[in-house]
Amino acid sequence: MEAKAHLKYARISPRKVKIVCDLIRGKDTKMAAAILMQTPKAASELMQKLLHSAVSNAENNHEMDPDSLFVSEVYANPGPILKRGMPRARGSSARINKRTSHITIVVKERE
């Protein structure tokens, strides 16, 4: 049995989120929460809330034991890109891509 939590349209680049995803993949949820609390990345706060949501989903919806949970999957996929322009020399403009992410955390019970 597994429980999931999704965060869609997060205004952070998936490249930045994947760095934090690699830190907690395969860890126990308590250890993952401790790692996220001490990581000085912008994505760690979003991931911490999402991990808490996944553990709550497992406990309340699937009646799993929260002490035996671990992060089985965590990934960040690219969402839609907000395209903006910035004025440049001689009346031209340059595109600024503001990237978004869809983040998913899946927790399972250890056997």
Secondary structure, DSSP 8 states (H G I E B T S, - for coil): -EEEEEEEEESS-HHHHHHHHHHHTTSBHHHHHHHHHH--SHHHHHHHHHHHHHHHHHHHHS---GGGEEEEEEEEEE---EEEEEE-GGG-EEEEEE--EEEEEEEEE--
